[in-house]
Amino acid sequence: MFIVGRTENRLVILIMAIIIIAFIGYMDYLTGDEFGFSFFYLLPISALSIYRGTKVFSVLLCSVIASILWFIAEYFGREYSFVFFPIWNAIVRLIIFISIGLLLYHLKEKDKKLNIVNANLKALNEEKNKFIGIAAHDIRSPLGVIYSYTDFLTEKYKEELNPEIIEILDNIKKTSSNSLTVLENLLDISKIESGKVILKFKIQDYISFIKDQISLNQLLAQKKEIVIILESQKEYLLVEFDEHYFGEVISNLLSNAIKYSKRNTKITVKVCLLNNSKLQTEIIDNGIGIPEAEQQNLFKYFQTTSSRPTDGEKSTGLGLAITKQIVLLHHGMIGLESSQNRGSNFFFQIPLKQ
């Protein structure tokens, strides 16, 4: 691309295209029938059409020049019984040149418009993420205070307060806790989509990490008399991963399994190696399952299913979407196998560094 100052020199590009077309015409005239140059005429026209500074006039002009030169090369370089044939050929070629040139030109213009739209959408998305991050951060603090005070009141004055007031405080505590969870998820989404997530990879024992996550979630599972068990091929396995964000992955999958499992059931966490190159983790429950038609959208933001938690728990539709993004940031993949009333198996794989 030729640039003079800040202005693209369209005239120079046009002259170069015409010179190349003239050279092709001259070579076509010299070689006669020995070598076909029909395809080569299209090359400068196509290149000119997709050049971002080109106007329609330039495409039409080069198409006309190419057709004239092709006519001259044919008329004077080959023998014809009737002049109509080279003229007819030149007209057909002119139509072909113009059609292909304008097609490429319009495709280029559409691509330019699409790039502008994408740039605008990207800017809007960044503004949206910025707004979500600021709003979620500002709202989180007062909600945290509300949760802390209601927790304090219900624990310290449980025997002194009226049961109706205790129930109201419990509802406030539960609502503020759910709201805090939503805000934390929104902050995660804002970070992930803005590309601000910085993973801190560390080589550590994955089995010990999984055991810690099971212990943390077992407290929640006990309320529904659910047991979480671990099945692993190895007792010790060194893996490089981000402990904080992977904790979110396991916690999201286990909390979902608990929500959608019936009482007095079990959840199995399976850890295994695939061909010694991938680590696979499965969260298997015996819950109500997920309809097959709804599974493909399950890892998108704000997506919920017709399946409902078995004990009235709340679901934001954000946890699995965040989980997928974190797994992808670890260069892995995530999926599920599920059918209604037969439980679900959420699994993910990450590559092992050799």
C-alpha positions as CSV (number, residue, x, y, z in Angstrom):
1,M,0.0,0.0,0.0
2,F,1.4,3.4,-1.0
3,I,0.8,6.2,1.5
4,V,1.6,9.9,1.1
5,G,1.4,11.5,4.5
6,R,-1.9,10.2,5.9
7,T,-3.8,9.9,2.6
8,E,-3.8,6.7,0.7
9,N,-2.7,7.3,-2.9
10,R,-5.5,5.6,-4.9
11,L,-4.2,7.0,-8.2
12,V,-0.8,5.2,-7.8
13,I,-2.6,1.9,-7.2
14,L,-4.8,2.4,-10.2
15,I,-1.9,3.2,-12.5
16,M,0.0,0.1,-11.2
17,A,-3.1,-2.0,-12.0
18,I,-3.3,-0.5,-15.5
19,I,0.4,-1.1,-16.1
20,I,0.1,-4.7,-15.1
21,I,-2.9,-5.2,-17.3
22,A,-1.1,-3.6,-20.2
23,F,1.9,-6.0,-19.6
24,I,-0.4,-9.0,-19.5
25,G,-2.0,-7.8,-22.8
26,Y,1.4,-7.4,-24.4
27,M,2.5,-10.9,-23.4
28,D,-0.9,-12.2,-24.6
29,Y,-0.2,-10.6,-28.0
30,L,3.3,-12.0,-28.2
31,T,2.5,-15.5,-27.3
32,G,-0.7,-15.8,-29.5
33,D,-2.3,-19.2,-29.1
34,E,0.7,-20.8,-27.4
35,F,-0.2,-19.6,-23.9
36,G,-3.5,-18.6,-22.5
37,F,-3.5,-15.4,-20.5
38,S,-7.2,-15.2,-19.8
39,F,-6.9,-15.9,-16.1
40,F,-4.1,-13.4,-15.6
41,Y,-6.3,-10.4,-16.6
42,L,-8.4,-11.1,-13.6
43,L,-5.5,-10.9,-11.1
44,P,-4.9,-7.1,-11.1
45,I,-8.7,-6.4,-11.3
46,S,-9.3,-8.7,-8.3
47,A,-6.4,-7.1,-6.4
48,L,-7.7,-3.6,-7.2
49,S,-11.2,-4.5,-6.1
50,I,-10.2,-5.7,-2.7
51,Y,-7.9,-2.8,-2.0
52,R,-9.6,-0.8,0.7
53,G,-9.1,2.6,-1.0
54,T,-10.6,1.6,-4.4
55,K,-13.7,3.2,-5.8
56,V,-16.2,1.6,-8.3
57,F,-15.0,3.7,-11.1
58,S,-11.4,2.3,-10.9
59,V,-12.8,-1.3,-11.1
60,L,-14.9,-0.4,-14.2
61,L,-12.1,1.4,-15.9
62,C,-9.6,-1.5,-15.4
63,S,-12.3,-4.0,-16.6
64,V,-12.8,-1.9,-19.8
65,I,-9.0,-1.6,-20.4
66,A,-8.5,-5.3,-19.9
67,S,-11.3,-6.2,-22.3
68,I,-9.9,-3.8,-25.0
69,L,-6.3,-5.1,-24.6
70,W,-7.6,-8.7,-24.8
71,F,-9.5,-7.8,-28.0
72,I,-6.4,-6.2,-29.5
73,A,-4.2,-9.2,-28.6
74,E,-6.8,-11.6,-30.2
75,Y,-7.5,-9.5,-33.2
76,F,-3.9,-8.9,-34.2
77,G,-2.3,-12.0,-32.8
78,R,-4.7,-14.6,-34.1
79,E,-6.6,-15.2,-37.3
80,Y,-10.4,-14.8,-37.4
81,S,-12.7,-15.3,-40.4
82,F,-15.1,-12.7,-39.1
83,V,-14.4,-9.7,-36.9
84,F,-17.6,-10.3,-34.9
85,F,-16.0,-13.1,-33.0
86,P,-13.2,-11.2,-31.2
87,I,-15.7,-8.3,-30.6
88,W,-18.2,-10.8,-29.1
89,N,-15.4,-12.3,-27.0
90,A,-14.4,-8.9,-25.7
91,I,-17.9,-8.0,-24.7
92,V,-18.3,-11.4,-22.8
93,R,-15.0,-10.8,-21.1
94,L,-16.0,-7.3,-20.1
95,I,-19.1,-8.6,-18.5
96,I,-17.0,-11.2,-16.6
97,F,-14.4,-8.7,-15.5
98,I,-17.0,-6.2,-14.3
99,S,-19.1,-8.9,-12.5
100,I,-16.1,-10.4,-10.6
101,G,-14.6,-7.0,-9.9
102,L,-17.8,-5.6,-8.5
103,L,-18.6,-8.8,-6.6
104,L,-15.2,-8.6,-4.8
105,Y,-15.6,-4.8,-4.3
106,H,-19.0,-5.2,-2.6
107,L,-17.7,-8.1,-0.5
108,K,-14.9,-5.8,0.6
109,E,-17.3,-3.0,1.4
110,K,-19.5,-5.4,3.4
111,D,-16.4,-6.6,5.3
112,K,-15.5,-3.0,6.1
113,K,-19.0,-2.4,7.4
114,L,-18.9,-5.6,9.4
115,N,-15.5,-4.6,10.9
116,I,-17.0,-1.3,12.0
117,V,-20.0,-3.0,13.5
118,N,-17.8,-5.5,15.3
119,A,-15.6,-2.6,16.6
120,N,-18.6,-0.8,17.9
121,L,-20.0,-4.0,19.5
122,K,-16.6,-4.6,21.1
123,A,-16.6,-1.1,22.5
124,L,-20.1,-1.5,23.8
125,N,-19.2,-4.8,25.4
126,E,-16.2,-3.3,27.1
127,E,-18.4,-0.5,28.5
128,K,-20.9,-3.0,29.6
129,N,-18.3,-5.0,31.4
130,K,-16.9,-1.9,33.0
131,F,-20.3,-0.8,34.2
132,I,-21.1,-4.3,35.6
133,G,-17.8,-4.4,37.4
134,I,-18.3,-1.0,39.0
135,A,-21.9,-1.6,39.9
136,A,-21.3,-5.1,41.3
137,H,-18.3,-3.9,43.3
138,D,-20.2,-0.9,44.8
139,I,-23.3,-3.0,45.7
140,R,-21.3,-5.8,47.2
141,S,-20.1,-3.8,50.2
142,P,-23.5,-2.8,51.6
143,L,-24.9,-6.2,50.9
144,G,-22.0,-7.7,52.8
145,V,-22.8,-5.4,55.7
146,I,-26.5,-6.5,55.6
147,Y,-25.5,-10.2,55.6
148,S,-23.0,-9.7,58.5
149,Y,-25.5,-7.8,60.7
150,T,-28.3,-10.3,60.1
151,D,-26.0,-13.2,60.8
152,F,-24.8,-11.5,64.0
153,L,-28.4,-10.8,65.2
154,T,-29.7,-14.3,64.5
155,E,-26.7,-15.9,66.3
156,K,-26.4,-13.6,69.3
157,Y,-30.1,-12.8,70.0
158,K,-31.7,-16.0,68.8
159,E,-33.2,-16.9,72.2
160,E,-34.3,-13.3,72.9
161,L,-36.0,-12.3,69.7
162,N,-39.5,-13.2,68.6
163,P,-39.6,-16.3,66.2
164,E,-41.3,-14.2,63.5
165,I,-38.4,-11.7,63.7
166,I,-35.9,-14.5,63.5
167,E,-37.6,-15.9,60.4
168,I,-37.5,-12.4,58.8
169,L,-33.8,-12.0,59.6
170,D,-33.2,-15.5,58.2
171,N,-34.9,-14.5,55.0
172,I,-32.9,-11.3,54.8
173,K,-29.7,-13.3,55.4
174,K,-30.6,-15.8,52.7
175,T,-31.6,-13.1,50.2
176,S,-28.4,-11.1,50.8
177,S,-26.3,-14.2,50.5
178,N,-27.9,-15.1,47.2
179,S,-27.4,-11.6,46.0
180,L,-23.7,-11.6,47.0
181,T,-23.3,-14.8,45.0
182,V,-24.8,-13.2,41.9
183,L,-22.5,-10.2,42.3
184,E,-19.4,-12.3,42.6
185,N,-20.5,-14.1,39.4
186,L,-21.0,-10.8,37.6
187,L,-17.6,-9.6,38.7
188,D,-16.1,-12.9,37.4
189,I,-17.9,-12.4,34.0
190,S,-16.7,-8.8,33.8
191,K,-13.1,-9.9,34.4
192,I,-13.2,-12.9,32.0
193,E,-14.8,-11.0,29.1
194,S,-12.5,-8.0,29.6
195,G,-9.5,-10.3,29.4
196,K,-8.4,-9.2,32.9
197,V,-8.2,-12.6,34.4
198,I,-4.6,-13.4,35.2
199,L,-4.2,-17.1,36.0
200,K,-1.5,-17.9,38.6
201,F,-0.4,-21.4,37.6
202,K,1.2,-23.5,40.3
203,I,2.3,-27.1,40.3
204,Q,0.5,-28.8,43.2
205,D,-1.1,-32.0,44.3
206,Y,-4.5,-32.2,42.5
207,I,-5.8,-35.0,44.7
208,S,-5.3,-33.0,47.9
209,F,-6.9,-30.0,46.2
210,I,-10.0,-32.0,45.3
211,K,-10.2,-33.5,48.8
212,D,-10.2,-29.9,50.2
213,Q,-13.0,-28.9,47.8
214,I,-15.1,-31.9,48.8
215,S,-14.7,-31.1,52.5
216,L,-15.8,-27.5,51.9
217,N,-18.9,-28.6,49.9
218,Q,-19.7,-31.5,52.2
219,L,-21.0,-29.0,54.8
220,L,-23.6,-27.9,52.3
221,A,-24.4,-31.4,51.2
222,Q,-25.0,-32.5,54.8
223,K,-28.1,-30.4,55.0
224,K,-29.7,-32.8,52.4
225,E,-27.9,-35.9,53.8
226,I,-25.9,-36.2,50.7
227,V,-22.5,-37.9,50.7
228,I,-19.6,-36.8,48.4
229,I,-17.1,-39.5,47.7
230,L,-13.8,-39.4,45.7
231,E,-12.6,-42.1,43.3
232,S,-9.1,-41.6,42.0
233,Q,-6.6,-43.8,40.2
234,K,-3.8,-42.1,42.2
235,E,-3.3,-40.9,45.7
236,Y,-0.9,-38.2,44.6
237,L,-0.9,-36.3,41.3
238,L,1.1,-33.2,40.5
239,V,-0.7,-30.8,38.1
240,E,-0.2,-27.2,37.1
241,F,-3.3,-25.1,37.5
242,D,-4.7,-21.9,39.1
243,E,-5.9,-23.0,42.6
244,H,-8.3,-20.0,43.1
245,Y,-10.2,-20.3,39.8
246,F,-10.1,-24.0,39.7
247,G,-11.7,-23.9,43.1
248,E,-14.6,-22.0,41.5
249,V,-14.9,-24.8,38.9
250,I,-15.2,-27.6,41.4
251,S,-17.3,-25.6,43.8
252,N,-19.8,-24.6,41.0
253,L,-20.1,-28.2,39.7
254,L,-20.5,-29.7,43.2
255,S,-23.0,-27.0,44.3
256,N,-25.1,-27.7,41.2
257,A,-24.9,-31.5,41.9
258,I,-26.1,-30.9,45.4
259,K,-28.9,-28.5,44.3
260,Y,-30.3,-31.0,41.9
261,S,-29.8,-34.2,43.9
262,K,-32.4,-35.8,46.0
263,R,-31.9,-36.4,49.7
264,N,-30.0,-39.4,51.0
265,T,-28.1,-39.8,47.7
266,K,-24.4,-39.6,46.9
267,I,-22.2,-37.6,44.6
268,T,-19.1,-39.1,43.1
269,V,-16.0,-37.2,42.1
270,K,-13.8,-39.2,39.7
271,V,-10.3,-38.3,38.8
272,C,-8.4,-40.1,36.1
273,L,-5.6,-39.7,33.5
274,L,-6.3,-40.1,29.8
275,N,-3.3,-41.5,27.8
276,N,-1.1,-39.8,30.4
277,S,-1.6,-36.5,28.5
278,K,-5.0,-35.3,29.9
279,L,-6.5,-35.0,33.3
280,Q,-10.2,-35.7,33.5
281,T,-12.5,-34.9,36.4
282,E,-16.1,-36.0,36.6
283,I,-18.9,-34.9,39.0
284,I,-21.5,-37.5,38.9
285,D,-24.9,-37.2,40.8
286,N,-28.0,-39.3,41.0
287,G,-30.3,-36.3,40.7
288,I,-33.2,-35.3,38.5
289,G,-31.1,-34.9,35.3
290,I,-31.3,-32.4,32.5
291,P,-33.5,-32.8,29.3
292,E,-31.3,-33.5,26.3
293,A,-32.9,-30.6,24.3
294,E,-31.7,-28.1,26.9
295,Q,-28.1,-29.3,27.3
296,Q,-26.6,-27.5,24.4
297,N,-27.3,-24.0,25.9
298,L,-26.4,-25.0,29.5
299,F,-22.9,-23.4,29.4
300,K,-24.2,-20.0,28.2
301,Y,-24.8,-17.0,30.4
302,F,-28.1,-16.7,32.2
303,Q,-29.3,-20.1,30.9
304,T,-31.4,-22.2,33.2
305,T,-33.3,-25.5,32.5
306,S,-36.8,-26.8,33.2
307,S,-35.2,-29.0,36.0
308,R,-35.6,-27.4,39.4
309,P,-33.5,-27.7,42.5
310,T,-34.9,-30.4,44.8
311,D,-34.9,-28.2,48.0
312,G,-36.0,-24.8,46.6
313,E,-32.4,-23.6,46.1
314,K,-31.8,-20.6,43.8
315,S,-29.9,-20.7,40.5
316,T,-28.5,-17.7,38.6
317,G,-27.6,-19.4,35.4
318,L,-24.1,-18.0,35.6
319,G,-22.1,-20.7,37.4
320,L,-21.7,-23.1,34.5
321,A,-20.9,-20.4,32.0
322,I,-18.1,-19.1,34.3
323,T,-16.9,-22.7,34.8
324,K,-16.6,-23.2,31.1
325,Q,-14.6,-20.0,30.6
326,I,-12.2,-21.0,33.4
327,V,-11.6,-24.5,31.9
328,L,-11.0,-22.9,28.5
329,L,-8.5,-20.6,30.0
330,H,-6.7,-23.8,31.2
331,H,-6.8,-24.9,27.5
332,G,-9.3,-27.6,28.4
333,M,-12.8,-28.7,27.5
334,I,-16.0,-29.3,29.4
335,G,-19.1,-31.4,28.7
336,L,-21.9,-33.4,30.3
337,E,-23.9,-36.6,30.0
338,S,-27.4,-36.5,31.4
339,S,-30.9,-37.8,31.1
340,Q,-34.0,-37.0,33.0
341,N,-34.4,-38.8,36.4
342,R,-31.1,-40.6,35.9
343,G,-28.7,-38.0,37.1
344,S,-25.9,-36.0,35.5
345,N,-22.2,-36.4,34.8
346,F,-20.4,-33.1,34.3
347,F,-16.8,-33.7,33.2
348,F,-13.9,-31.5,32.2
349,Q,-10.4,-32.2,30.8
350,I,-7.2,-30.2,30.9
351,P,-3.9,-31.0,29.2
352,L,-1.0,-32.1,31.4
353,K,2.4,-30.5,30.7
354,Q,5.0,-33.0,29.8
